[in-house]
Amino acid sequence: MTKNTTKNPTRRHFMQAGMATSAALLSGTAIAQEITLEPSRGAGQTVMDMGYYGKRSEYVKDARMKGDRGTGLIGGSLTPLQHGQGMVTPSGLHFEVHHSGVPVIDPSEHKLLIHGMVEDEKIFTMEDLFRFPKESHFRFLECAGNGMGEWTSPRGQTVQQTHGLTSCSQWTGVSLKVLLNELGVNTDAKWLLAEGDDGARMTRSIPMWKALDDAMVVYAQNGEFLRAEQGFPLRLLVPGFEGNMNVKWLHRLEVSDKPWWTHHEVTEYADPRPDDKIRAYSFEMEARSVITSPSAGMKLNGPGFYEISGLGWSGSGTVTKVEVSTDNGNTWKKANLEAPVLPKCHTRFSLPWTWDGKETTIMSRTTDDTGYIQPTYEQMYKLQGPIGMMHNNAIQNWHIAQDGEITNVRS
Amino acid sequence: MTKNTTKNPTRRHFMQAGMATSAALLSGTAIAQEITLEPSRGAGQTVMDMGYYGKRSEYVKDARMKGDRGTGLIGGSLTPLQHGQGMVTPSGLHFEVHHSGVPVIDPSEHKLLIHGMVEDEKIFTMEDLFRFPKESHFRFLECAGNGMGEWTSPRGQTVQQTHGLTSCSQWTGVSLKVLLNELGVNTDAKWLLAEGDDGARMTRSIPMWKALDDAMVVYAQNGEFLRAEQGFPLRLLVPGFEGNMNVKWLHRLEVSDKPWWTHHEVTEYADPRPDDKIRAYSFEMEARSVITSPSAGMKLNGPGFYEISGLGWSGSGTVTKVEVSTDNGNTWKKANLEAPVLPKCHTRFSLPWTWDGKETTIMSRTTDDTGYIQPTYEQMYKLQGPIGMMHNNAIQNWHIAQDGEITNVRS
């Protein structure tokens, strides 16, 4: 059946462009033999077998992984970005970091106290919070320590290990501005302490301008209640700010005129500077991107067509551009950004690419709507020094060897 | 701490507006006693306890439910829309309908045959398909039979039973246009047969214009591979068309110059007309909406503030307006649409409402960007007659009694 074939001048030839496909072109007879056209394969499983809350196929094994010493994490797990699609992270694969384990909290007993410099101090039950107007927003969450093992030399063997502490969900809850407005905030108030009801009693100081901007208390993620490791039944969401500030298992907000300088904000979540001082309160996760496929640990199956795909994001606003280099940074091409492109949200980018089979290094860099451009390691060292821990947002290089093996390299 | 309180003229009083909150305003001392401020509650679970593919909290029980005789479904389950948030349906709660059970398919053995009126007939493995450029889109899927039990009289006791055969996900896969373009389609070809590799050998005729528009073969949903009941490892996606056409476990596409008039498309998925003829090939799911909260089976806890929340969608395009009536259809108010508002995608709407405690009926109606307005049952009967089964998109009424009980009514 080859007559009257469309002579479409735009007809693409991904397969002819060196794409290795497993089945060669076959005759109609061979095709019919290849796929069995029997009328039925017999009855399958029923919904009773599968469960009313569905599970994954037994053939799908993607999983979070525990952070290793290389990234210095204790009590956290990383998202398998190399297998991610689109911009939503499944809740079961969302990274999580905790500082004293994940508490099990009965939502019917959970309360949120808001007190301090407000007119009406108040305790809210979860049922109270459900009664307020709700909002849902797609937002990424990134641990400030994402890539902390990469500062001085490349260590992670996959993008899960180098960048797996960022994930993206649609979060639902109540605007913090609405709640604070309900209680009446003292005009001298400039800060808010958020405290979690976990073993670590995680406490972080939140600037009042952020609380009155786009901060929320959230109880749902991707259309269902929060997972325990994401703060069930209630967490703070301060979009674009380092993950640790999005306090989980939230049970107390105290309004004040000064910050608290709590343990976590002045020790673990603080940045060394080249002058041996410490930069505390570096809240925003600045613009960053990474190529998730092809990436370290994968192997290209010979020369030919490959789509380069990855994620860009910015805690300061919206990704306006992602550029990709396939020649070790000598030249850059603008990648396609997949809609919807939303503020403080993962943005999927892609670039068609035909690999010529020669050794090269590929990388990506993001620009956001503040004009900020993702830095190189050299540029980042100038700000923080080469001994940094948090806020590593440098350009990531993947080296492709002649045999197609991909590895994590510095340059 | 009540001095210098913000005298914000826009300060809202949800609580004072009759919102029943469980905790009265307390003094600072009582507040401090109410929330225990001990420094730690002890260590919690670790990631090893929780698993590298996370599970829900034991306190969360939302689940799909089997369709009952009232909706005539066999082998399907409905999404709990009454508990949904935002626009994403968790994959484990996505509705599903199957006609001969859910097959278990090894993805390494799965193949897609494209043959018939094309220049190059071809068999693709999953690995082949992964090599093509990929796209991700948020799209709703709705069974044509969503609400089929409601045609002649209200039967469902919750919105899960009346409207639970619609769900929304971000789907990832390959544009069908790209694949067909690769093979070269005969210019006389006008139809495509899609066949599933299930016990029912589900087959549906797809018009070529749709195949070359926004149709896709998809292998991922919400950032991970498809669930088995959603067609793992491969399904067709024909955005906005009735769910049954989005053939699951897709293994064959045959290109032809005429449709097939298969069993399912001329019997089960066909619409009776008032003149006793049958309207086949009514593909698009037209504009529809429903209030998900408050909805039947819930009870309002006395007069006061309630946010009305629901979903609107249209298989023909983008929702441009949702109107809500809280007085049995006498007056209508424009609801807020939550961003992002995307084509052929669930759109969350909301309207603040203060219930005066009197008996009333609430409802919603959607308008899409073609100008189509969701009909009443009376208007719908004129098109299809009162004995319809499929494509019920009429306005849904919820009756609120003086005691706050909410029930499913016709008018």
HADDOCK unambig.tbl for C-alpha pairs under 7 A between the chains (distance, minus, plus):
assign (segid A and resid 1 and name CA) (segid B and resid 116 and name CA) 6.58 0.50 0.50
assign (segid A and resid 1 and name CA) (segid B and resid 117 and name CA) 5.47 0.50 0.50
assign (segid A and resid 1 and name CA) (segid B and resid 118 and name CA) 6.40 0.50 0.50
assign (segid A and resid 1 and name CA) (segid B and resid 119 and name CA) 6.56 0.50 0.50
assign (segid A and resid 2 and name CA) (segid B and resid 117 and name CA) 6.98 0.50 0.50
assign (segid A and resid 2 and name CA) (segid B and resid 118 and name CA) 6.20 0.50 0.50
assign (segid A and resid 2 and name CA) (segid B and resid 119 and name CA) 4.52 0.50 0.50
assign (segid A and resid 3 and name CA) (segid B and resid 186 and name CA) 6.88 0.50 0.50
assign (segid A and resid 4 and name CA) (segid B and resid 186 and name CA) 5.20 0.50 0.50
assign (segid A and resid 4 and name CA) (segid B and resid 187 and name CA) 5.77 0.50 0.50
assign (segid A and resid 5 and name CA) (segid B and resid 118 and name CA) 6.73 0.50 0.50
assign (segid A and resid 5 and name CA) (segid B and resid 119 and name CA) 6.01 0.50 0.50
assign (segid A and resid 5 and name CA) (segid B and resid 184 and name CA) 6.05 0.50 0.50
assign (segid A and resid 5 and name CA) (segid B and resid 185 and name CA) 5.59 0.50 0.50
assign (segid A and resid 5 and name CA) (segid B and resid 186 and name CA) 3.92 0.50 0.50
assign (segid A and resid 5 and name CA) (segid B and resid 187 and name CA) 5.73 0.50 0.50
assign (segid A and resid 6 and name CA) (segid B and resid 184 and name CA) 5.85 0.50 0.50
assign (segid A and resid 6 and name CA) (segid B and resid 185 and name CA) 5.51 0.50 0.50
assign (segid A and resid 6 and name CA) (segid B and resid 186 and name CA) 5.36 0.50 0.50
assign (segid A and resid 6 and name CA) (segid B and resid 187 and name CA) 5.24 0.50 0.50
assign (segid A and resid 11 and name CA) (segid B and resid 181 and name CA) 5.52 0.50 0.50
assign (segid A and resid 11 and name CA) (segid B and resid 182 and name CA) 6.37 0.50 0.50
assign (segid A and resid 12 and name CA) (segid B and resid 181 and name CA) 6.51 0.50 0.50
assign (segid A and resid 12 and name CA) (segid B and resid 182 and name CA) 5.61 0.50 0.50
assign (segid A and resid 13 and name CA) (segid B and resid 182 and name CA) 5.75 0.50 0.50
assign (segid A and resid 21 and name CA) (segid B and resid 128 and name CA) 5.45 0.50 0.50
assign (segid A and resid 22 and name CA) (segid B and resid 125 and name CA) 6.99 0.50 0.50
assign (segid A and resid 23 and name CA) (segid B and resid 123 and name CA) 6.20 0.50 0.50
assign (segid A and resid 23 and name CA) (segid B and resid 124 and name CA) 6.86 0.50 0.50
assign (segid A and resid 25 and name CA) (segid B and resid 120 and name CA) 6.99 0.50 0.50
assign (segid A and resid 25 and name CA) (segid B and resid 121 and name CA) 6.76 0.50 0.50
assign (segid A and resid 25 and name CA) (segid B and resid 122 and name CA) 5.94 0.50 0.50
assign (segid A and resid 26 and name CA) (segid B and resid 121 and name CA) 6.89 0.50 0.50
assign (segid A and resid 26 and name CA) (segid B and resid 122 and name CA) 6.90 0.50 0.50
assign (segid A and resid 39 and name CA) (segid B and resid 201 and name CA) 6.12 0.50 0.50
assign (segid A and resid 40 and name CA) (segid B and resid 198 and name CA) 6.77 0.50 0.50
assign (segid A and resid 40 and name CA) (segid B and resid 199 and name CA) 4.58 0.50 0.50
assign (segid A and resid 40 and name CA) (segid B and resid 200 and name CA) 5.91 0.50 0.50
assign (segid A and resid 40 and name CA) (segid B and resid 201 and name CA) 5.70 0.50 0.50
assign (segid A and resid 41 and name CA) (segid B and resid 198 and name CA) 6.12 0.50 0.50
assign (segid A and resid 41 and name CA) (segid B and resid 199 and name CA) 4.61 0.50 0.50
assign (segid A and resid 42 and name CA) (segid B and resid 199 and name CA) 4.46 0.50 0.50
assign (segid A and resid 43 and name CA) (segid B and resid 100 and name CA) 5.03 0.50 0.50
assign (segid A and resid 43 and name CA) (segid B and resid 101 and name CA) 5.26 0.50 0.50
assign (segid A and resid 43 and name CA) (segid B and resid 199 and name CA) 5.01 0.50 0.50
assign (segid A and resid 44 and name CA) (segid B and resid 100 and name CA) 6.19 0.50 0.50
assign (segid A and resid 44 and name CA) (segid B and resid 101 and name CA) 3.89 0.50 0.50
assign (segid A and resid 44 and name CA) (segid B and resid 102 and name CA) 4.39 0.50 0.50
assign (segid A and resid 44 and name CA) (segid B and resid 103 and name CA) 4.50 0.50 0.50
assign (segid A and resid 44 and name CA) (segid B and resid 199 and name CA) 6.66 0.50 0.50
assign (segid A and resid 45 and name CA) (segid B and resid 101 and name CA) 4.85 0.50 0.50
assign (segid A and resid 45 and name CA) (segid B and resid 102 and name CA) 4.67 0.50 0.50
assign (segid A and resid 45 and name CA) (segid B and resid 103 and name CA) 6.34 0.50 0.50
assign (segid A and resid 46 and name CA) (segid B and resid 75 and name CA) 6.35 0.50 0.50
assign (segid A and resid 46 and name CA) (segid B and resid 101 and name CA) 5.20 0.50 0.50
assign (segid A and resid 46 and name CA) (segid B and resid 102 and name CA) 6.33 0.50 0.50
assign (segid A and resid 47 and name CA) (segid B and resid 75 and name CA) 6.59 0.50 0.50
assign (segid A and resid 47 and name CA) (segid B and resid 76 and name CA) 6.71 0.50 0.50
assign (segid A and resid 47 and name CA) (segid B and resid 77 and name CA) 6.98 0.50 0.50
assign (segid A and resid 52 and name CA) (segid B and resid 63 and name CA) 5.32 0.50 0.50
assign (segid A and resid 52 and name CA) (segid B and resid 64 and name CA) 4.80 0.50 0.50
assign (segid A and resid 52 and name CA) (segid B and resid 65 and name CA) 6.36 0.50 0.50
assign (segid A and resid 53 and name CA) (segid B and resid 63 and name CA) 5.43 0.50 0.50
assign (segid A and resid 53 and name CA) (segid B and resid 64 and name CA) 6.36 0.50 0.50
assign (segid A and resid 53 and name CA) (segid B and resid 92 and name CA) 4.98 0.50 0.50
assign (segid A and resid 53 and name CA) (segid B and resid 93 and name CA) 5.80 0.50 0.50
assign (segid A and resid 54 and name CA) (segid B and resid 92 and name CA) 3.90 0.50 0.50
assign (segid A and resid 54 and name CA) (segid B and resid 93 and name CA) 6.48 0.50 0.50
assign (segid A and resid 55 and name CA) (segid B and resid 92 and name CA) 6.17 0.50 0.50
assign (segid A and resid 56 and name CA) (segid B and resid 227 and name CA) 5.42 0.50 0.50
assign (segid A and resid 57 and name CA) (segid B and resid 227 and name CA) 5.90 0.50 0.50
assign (segid A and resid 57 and name CA) (segid B and resid 228 and name CA) 5.69 0.50 0.50
assign (segid A and resid 59 and name CA) (segid B and resid 106 and name CA) 6.96 0.50 0.50
assign (segid A and resid 63 and name CA) (segid B and resid 52 and name CA) 5.30 0.50 0.50
assign (segid A and resid 63 and name CA) (segid B and resid 53 and name CA) 5.41 0.50 0.50
assign (segid A and resid 64 and name CA) (segid B and resid 52 and name CA) 4.81 0.50 0.50
assign (segid A and resid 64 and name CA) (segid B and resid 53 and name CA) 6.36 0.50 0.50
assign (segid A and resid 65 and name CA) (segid B and resid 52 and name CA) 6.36 0.50 0.50
assign (segid A and resid 75 and name CA) (segid B and resid 46 and name CA) 6.38 0.50 0.50
assign (segid A and resid 75 and name CA) (segid B and resid 47 and name CA) 6.61 0.50 0.50
assign (segid A and resid 76 and name CA) (segid B and resid 47 and name CA) 6.69 0.50 0.50
assign (segid A and resid 77 and name CA) (segid B and resid 47 and name CA) 6.99 0.50 0.50
assign (segid A and resid 84 and name CA) (segid B and resid 223 and name CA) 5.30 0.50 0.50
assign (segid A and resid 84 and name CA) (segid B and resid 224 and name CA) 6.22 0.50 0.50
assign (segid A and resid 85 and name CA) (segid B and resid 172 and name CA) 6.54 0.50 0.50
assign (segid A and resid 85 and name CA) (segid B and resid 223 and name CA) 4.46 0.50 0.50
assign (segid A and resid 85 and name CA) (segid B and resid 224 and name CA) 6.46 0.50 0.50
assign (segid A and resid 86 and name CA) (segid B and resid 136 and name CA) 5.27 0.50 0.50
assign (segid A and resid 86 and name CA) (segid B and resid 172 and name CA) 6.60 0.50 0.50
assign (segid A and resid 86 and name CA) (segid B and resid 223 and name CA) 5.84 0.50 0.50
assign (segid A and resid 87 and name CA) (segid B and resid 223 and name CA) 6.88 0.50 0.50
assign (segid A and resid 88 and name CA) (segid B and resid 222 and name CA) 5.70 0.50 0.50
assign (segid A and resid 88 and name CA) (segid B and resid 223 and name CA) 5.38 0.50 0.50
assign (segid A and resid 89 and name CA) (segid B and resid 222 and name CA) 6.89 0.50 0.50
assign (segid A and resid 89 and name CA) (segid B and resid 223 and name CA) 5.44 0.50 0.50
assign (segid A and resid 90 and name CA) (segid B and resid 222 and name CA) 6.19 0.50 0.50
assign (segid A and resid 90 and name CA) (segid B and resid 223 and name CA) 5.90 0.50 0.50
assign (segid A and resid 90 and name CA) (segid B and resid 224 and name CA) 6.85 0.50 0.50
assign (segid A and resid 92 and name CA) (segid B and resid 53 and name CA) 4.97 0.50 0.50
assign (segid A and resid 92 and name CA) (segid B and resid 54 and name CA) 3.89 0.50 0.50
assign (segid A and resid 92 and name CA) (segid B and resid 55 and name CA) 6.17 0.50 0.50
assign (segid A and resid 93 and name CA) (segid B and resid 53 and name CA) 5.79 0.50 0.50
assign (segid A and resid 93 and name CA) (segid B and resid 54 and name CA) 6.48 0.50 0.50
assign (segid A and resid 100 and name CA) (segid B and resid 43 and name CA) 5.04 0.50 0.50
assign (segid A and resid 100 and name CA) (segid B and resid 44 and name CA) 6.23 0.50 0.50
assign (segid A and resid 101 and name CA) (segid B and resid 43 and name CA) 5.29 0.50 0.50
assign (segid A and resid 101 and name CA) (segid B and resid 44 and name CA) 3.93 0.50 0.50
assign (segid A and resid 101 and name CA) (segid B and resid 45 and name CA) 4.85 0.50 0.50
assign (segid A and resid 101 and name CA) (segid B and resid 46 and name CA) 5.18 0.50 0.50
assign (segid A and resid 102 and name CA) (segid B and resid 44 and name CA) 4.44 0.50 0.50
assign (segid A and resid 102 and name CA) (segid B and resid 45 and name CA) 4.69 0.50 0.50
assign (segid A and resid 102 and name CA) (segid B and resid 46 and name CA) 6.30 0.50 0.50
assign (segid A and resid 103 and name CA) (segid B and resid 44 and name CA) 4.51 0.50 0.50
assign (segid A and resid 103 and name CA) (segid B and resid 45 and name CA) 6.34 0.50 0.50
assign (segid A and resid 106 and name CA) (segid B and resid 59 and name CA) 6.98 0.50 0.50
assign (segid A and resid 116 and name CA) (segid B and resid 1 and name CA) 6.59 0.50 0.50
assign (segid A and resid 117 and name CA) (segid B and resid 1 and name CA) 5.40 0.50 0.50
assign (segid A and resid 117 and name CA) (segid B and resid 2 and name CA) 6.99 0.50 0.50
assign (segid A and resid 118 and name CA) (segid B and resid 1 and name CA) 6.35 0.50 0.50
assign (segid A and resid 118 and name CA) (segid B and resid 2 and name CA) 6.22 0.50 0.50
assign (segid A and resid 118 and name CA) (segid B and resid 5 and name CA) 6.77 0.50 0.50
assign (segid A and resid 119 and name CA) (segid B and resid 1 and name CA) 6.52 0.50 0.50
assign (segid A and resid 119 and name CA) (segid B and resid 2 and name CA) 4.56 0.50 0.50
assign (segid A and resid 119 and name CA) (segid B and resid 5 and name CA) 6.06 0.50 0.50
assign (segid A and resid 120 and name CA) (segid B and resid 25 and name CA) 6.97 0.50 0.50
assign (segid A and resid 121 and name CA) (segid B and resid 25 and name CA) 6.77 0.50 0.50
assign (segid A and resid 121 and name CA) (segid B and resid 26 and name CA) 6.90 0.50 0.50
assign (segid A and resid 122 and name CA) (segid B and resid 25 and name CA) 5.94 0.50 0.50
assign (segid A and resid 122 and name CA) (segid B and resid 26 and name CA) 6.89 0.50 0.50
assign (segid A and resid 123 and name CA) (segid B and resid 23 and name CA) 6.17 0.50 0.50
assign (segid A and resid 124 and name CA) (segid B and resid 23 and name CA) 6.86 0.50 0.50
assign (segid A and resid 125 and name CA) (segid B and resid 22 and name CA) 6.95 0.50 0.50
assign (segid A and resid 128 and name CA) (segid B and resid 21 and name CA) 5.44 0.50 0.50
assign (segid A and resid 128 and name CA) (segid B and resid 22 and name CA) 6.98 0.50 0.50
assign (segid A and resid 131 and name CA) (segid B and resid 306 and name CA) 6.44 0.50 0.50
assign (segid A and resid 133 and name CA) (segid B and resid 307 and name CA) 5.73 0.50 0.50
assign (segid A and resid 136 and name CA) (segid B and resid 86 and name CA) 5.27 0.50 0.50
assign (segid A and resid 172 and name CA) (segid B and resid 85 and name CA) 6.53 0.50 0.50
assign (segid A and resid 172 and name CA) (segid B and resid 86 and name CA) 6.60 0.50 0.50
assign (segid A and resid 181 and name CA) (segid B and resid 11 and name CA) 5.54 0.50 0.50
assign (segid A and resid 181 and name CA) (segid B and resid 12 and name CA) 6.55 0.50 0.50
assign (segid A and resid 182 and name CA) (segid B and resid 11 and name CA) 6.42 0.50 0.50
assign (segid A and resid 182 and name CA) (segid B and resid 12 and name CA) 5.67 0.50 0.50
assign (segid A and resid 182 and name CA) (segid B and resid 13 and name CA) 5.76 0.50 0.50
assign (segid A and resid 184 and name CA) (segid B and resid 5 and name CA) 6.07 0.50 0.50
assign (segid A and resid 184 and name CA) (segid B and resid 6 and name CA) 5.91 0.50 0.50
assign (segid A and resid 185 and name CA) (segid B and resid 5 and name CA) 5.58 0.50 0.50
assign (segid A and resid 185 and name CA) (segid B and resid 6 and name CA) 5.54 0.50 0.50
assign (segid A and resid 186 and name CA) (segid B and resid 3 and name CA) 6.86 0.50 0.50
assign (segid A and resid 186 and name CA) (segid B and resid 4 and name CA) 5.23 0.50 0.50
assign (segid A and resid 186 and name CA) (segid B and resid 5 and name CA) 3.92 0.50 0.50
assign (segid A and resid 186 and name CA) (segid B and resid 6 and name CA) 5.39 0.50 0.50
assign (segid A and resid 187 and name CA) (segid B and resid 4 and name CA) 5.75 0.50 0.50
assign (segid A and resid 187 and name CA) (segid B and resid 5 and name CA) 5.71 0.50 0.50
assign (segid A and resid 187 and name CA) (segid B and resid 6 and name CA) 5.24 0.50 0.50
assign (segid A and resid 198 and name CA) (segid B and resid 40 and name CA) 6.78 0.50 0.50
assign (segid A and resid 198 and name CA) (segid B and resid 41 and name CA) 6.13 0.50 0.50
assign (segid A and resid 199 and name CA) (segid B and resid 40 and name CA) 4.62 0.50 0.50
assign (segid A and resid 199 and name CA) (segid B and resid 41 and name CA) 4.61 0.50 0.50
assign (segid A and resid 199 and name CA) (segid B and resid 42 and name CA) 4.45 0.50 0.50
assign (segid A and resid 199 and name CA) (segid B and resid 43 and name CA) 4.98 0.50 0.50
assign (segid A and resid 199 and name CA) (segid B and resid 44 and name CA) 6.65 0.50 0.50
assign (segid A and resid 200 and name CA) (segid B and resid 40 and name CA) 5.96 0.50 0.50
assign (segid A and resid 201 and name CA) (segid B and resid 39 and name CA) 6.16 0.50 0.50
assign (segid A and resid 201 and name CA) (segid B and resid 40 and name CA) 5.71 0.50 0.50
assign (segid A and resid 222 and name CA) (segid B and resid 88 and name CA) 5.67 0.50 0.50
assign (segid A and resid 222 and name CA) (segid B and resid 89 and name CA) 6.88 0.50 0.50
assign (segid A and resid 222 and name CA) (segid B and resid 90 and name CA) 6.17 0.50 0.50
assign (segid A and resid 223 and name CA) (segid B and resid 84 and name CA) 5.31 0.50 0.50
assign (segid A and resid 223 and name CA) (segid B and resid 85 and name CA) 4.46 0.50 0.50
assign (segid A and resid 223 and name CA) (segid B and resid 86 and name CA) 5.83 0.50 0.50
assign (segid A and resid 223 and name CA) (segid B and resid 87 and name CA) 6.87 0.50 0.50
assign (segid A and resid 223 and name CA) (segid B and resid 88 and name CA) 5.38 0.50 0.50
assign (segid A and resid 223 and name CA) (segid B and resid 89 and name CA) 5.45 0.50 0.50
assign (segid A and resid 223 and name CA) (segid B and resid 90 and name CA) 5.91 0.50 0.50
assign (segid A and resid 224 and name CA) (segid B and resid 84 and name CA) 6.24 0.50 0.50
assign (segid A and resid 224 and name CA) (segid B and resid 85 and name CA) 6.48 0.50 0.50
assign (segid A and resid 224 and name CA) (segid B and resid 90 and name CA) 6.85 0.50 0.50
assign (segid A and resid 227 and name CA) (segid B and resid 56 and name CA) 5.41 0.50 0.50
assign (segid A and resid 227 and name CA) (segid B and resid 57 and name CA) 5.90 0.50 0.50
assign (segid A and resid 228 and name CA) (segid B and resid 57 and name CA) 5.68 0.50 0.50
assign (segid A and resid 306 and name CA) (segid B and resid 131 and name CA) 6.44 0.50 0.50
assign (segid A and resid 307 and name CA) (segid B and resid 133 and name CA) 5.72 0.50 0.50
